[in-house]
Amino acid sequence: MRWLGRITAADIVTLMNGLSGFLAITYILDGDHVTASLFIVLALVFDGLDGAVARRFGSGHHFGRFLDSISDSISFCFAPALLVYSNFYDVSLGSAWVSMPNAMAVITAMFIGAFGILRLARFSAKEYKRKYFLGFPTPAIALGAVIFCALFGHVALNPFSYGYYPYQTCLVMIALAFLMLSDVPFPKMKGKFLVLSILAGAMIALPFLFVFIDPNTCTTCLRIFVTLALIPYLAYLAGGPIYVKFKRKKRGRPPCAPPIASNDSK
């Protein structure tokens, strides 16, 4: 038990990330997707803070990135996978063996979970030293699951939904899942991209928070904020790789840095 004394402030923040993801899963199972989405966004906040806390207070061990990956697998792999599954699996249609929409829901959830874990394993093994990500980061796909399920998921579960679009949403999430395993470079959440992530997170969290506090809030008005969150999200998705390639070309070589005592997201 002595090793517990080596747990740092950054480890506690990382653990809060995983616990937020776990709570999100419990609310998804209860059918409360509003609260579940809030906890996924909260996990994103903790995930962004742990690296800063590690740099501020230091770390007396080297298992921070492994703890980070375990927490991220809960919050950014299993929670969004279950969120998608819960939205698009319709029990009344029968099992996934006989229902194409249900089969799509299962396959999409499996891709998000499995590819996300593979993405985290690759990052923890050798790519944590890079100044940029290779492949779409798992926090980004978790945020995408929240946005797309909120706007196009089950109407009874999502107060901001425009309508039920299972095939289109599942295809988008499958594409993002495959992008996690690609070698497409994406910038880490620093500088202008940190601003984009905070903006997207706030535009999603605030409407859900209003509905959480008062279920009778005008959801039609708040839906606009969730929809506008697509702008910074798509800006990162489309512009991130272009930005990294421009920076690499400007420097003349792939930017790498020595490992630091940080729990940067994957």
N, C-alpha and C positions, 0 to 999 in steps of 0.2 A: 504493500500500500504506500510505500515511501514515494513512489513515482508521482502520486497525486499532488505532492508538494511542489512538483515542477510545473504544474499547470499554470499558465500565464493568463493575463487579462485577455489577450488575443484568442486563446483557446476557449475561454468562456463565451466570447462573442461568437466564435465559430460554432460552439455548441448551441447557442441560442438560434443560430441559423437552422441547424438540424431540427431543433425542437419546434420551431415555427413551421417547418415543413411537415413535421409529424402532426401538429395540430390542424394544419390545412387538410391533411388526409382524413382526420377524424370528422371534420365538418363536411367534407365531400361525401363521406359515407352516410352522414346524417341528412344529406340533400341540401345543405346550406352553402351554396356556392358563393354567396356574397362574402360571408365571413372567411371562407376558405381562400378566396382570392386575396383578401386583405392579409392573411397570414403568409401567402406566397410572396406578396410584395414586401412584407416585413422581413421575410427571409432574405430577400434581395438587399434590403437595407443593412442587415447584419453582415451579409457577405461582402458588401462594399466597405464596411467599417473594420473588419478584422485585420486587413492588411495595414491600414493606417495605425491601428492600435499596436500591432506588432512592431512597426517601425518606430513608434513613439516610446514604447516600454521595453522592447527587446524580447528575446525568447531564450530560454536556457536549454532548449532541445531542438531536434530536427524533425519531429513528427507532425509539425503543424500542417504541412501540405497534405498529409495522409488523413488527418482529422478533418481538414477542409473538404477533401474529396468524399469522405463518408457522409458528412453533413449535406454536401451538395447533391449527392445521389438521392437523398431523401427529399430535399426541397425542390430540386430542379430536374429530377428524373422521374421518381415515383409519383410525387404530388401532381405535376402537370399531366403525366400519363393517365393517372386516375381521373383527373379533371376532364380530360378529353373522353375517356371511356364512359364516365358517368353521364356526360352530355349526350352522347350519340349512340349508346347501347340501349335499345328499346326492348324490354322484356316481352312486351305484347307481340313482337314480331317473331318470337321463337329464338332458338339458339343461333350462335354464329355459324353453325354448320348448315343452316337452312335459310338464313337471312343475310343478304348481301350488305345492307346497312350495318347490321351488327358485326358482320365479319370485318368490315372496314374499321369499325370502332376498336375492335380487339387488335387488329393488325397495326393500326396507328399507335395505340397505346404501347404495344410491344416494341415498336420501332423507337419511340421516344425513350422508353426505359432502357432498352438494351444498348442503343447507340449512344445514349447519354452516359451510361456506365463505361462503355468503351472509350468515349471521349475523355472522361475523367481519368481513366487508367493511363491513357497515352500522355495526358498532361502531367500527371504525377510522376511518371517514369522518367521523362526526358525533356519535356517541353516547358517546364515551369521557369527555365532560365531565360526564355525569350522575352523580348520586350513587346511582343504581339502574340495573338492567338493563331494557331493553325486550326481551321475549322470553326464553325459557329459555336460560340460559348454556350454552355448549358443554362446560365442565368437568362440569356437572351431567349432561348426557346421556351423557358418557363414563362417569361413575360409574354411571349407570343401566344402561348396557350391561354393565358388569362384574357388577353385582348380578343382573340378570335372566338373563344367560347362565349365571352361576354356579349359580343356583337352578333354572332351567328349560331349560338348554341341553343339548347332547349329553352323555349320561351318561358316555361314555368319555373325554370331554375335561374334564369338570368334576366333581371328587370330591364337591361339595356338592349336586349336582343332585337335585331331587325327582322328576324325570322329564323326558321330552322333550316340550315344548309349543311347537312351531314357530309355529303360527298365532297363538296368544295372545300370545306374546312379540314377534313381529314387529309385530302390531297396536299393542301398547303402545309400541314403539320408533318406529313411524311417527307415532303421536300426539305423542310427545315431540319428534320432528323438526319437525313442523308448528308445535309450540308455540315453537320457536326463532325462527320468522319472525313470530310474533304481536307485538302491542303490549301484551301482558300484562306488568306490571311485576314484577320480582323484585329483592329486596335483594342488595347485594353482600356478599361474605363478610367481614363485620365484626361485632364484638360477639357477640351471641347466635347469629347465623347462622354465624359462624366456628366457634363451639363445636359447632354441629350438624354442620358439614362435617368437622371433625376427628374427632368421634365416629363418624360414618358411615365415614370413611376408615379409622379404626383398627379398627373392627369387621369391616371387609372384609379389611384387610391382614394382621391377626394370624392368622386361620385359614389364609390362603394361605401366609403365612410359615412356619407350623408344618408344613404339608404339603410345602413346598419343602425344609425342613431334614430332615424325616423323613416319607417317603411312607407309612409304616405308621401314622401318627398316626390316632387315632379321628376319622374325618371326620363321623360322626353327631353327636358332641358339638359339633364346630366349626361344623357347619351352622347351629346355633342362632345363633351370632354373626353369620353372613352374613344370616340371616333377620331378625334384630333390626335390622340396618343399614337395613332398609326403613323403620323408624319415623322416624329423623331425616330420611331422604331424602324420604318422603312429607310430613313436616311442612314441609319447605322448599317442596315442590311445591305443596301446598295452602295453607299458611299464609303463604308469602312474599308473594304478591300482596295478600292481605288486610292484611298488615303495612304494605306500602308505601302502599297507598291510605289507610290510617288515618293514617300520618305525613304524607302530602300534604294530607289534609283538615285535619289539625291545624295545619299551617303555612299553609294557605290558598293555596299555589301549588306547582307542580312544583319540587322541589329541584334546582338546578343549581349547579355549582361550576366555577371556572376550571380549565383543564388544568394538571396537575402532572407532574413528571418521574417518572412511575410506569408500570409495566407491568401495571396491574390487569387481571384476567381479564374476559373477555367473557361 
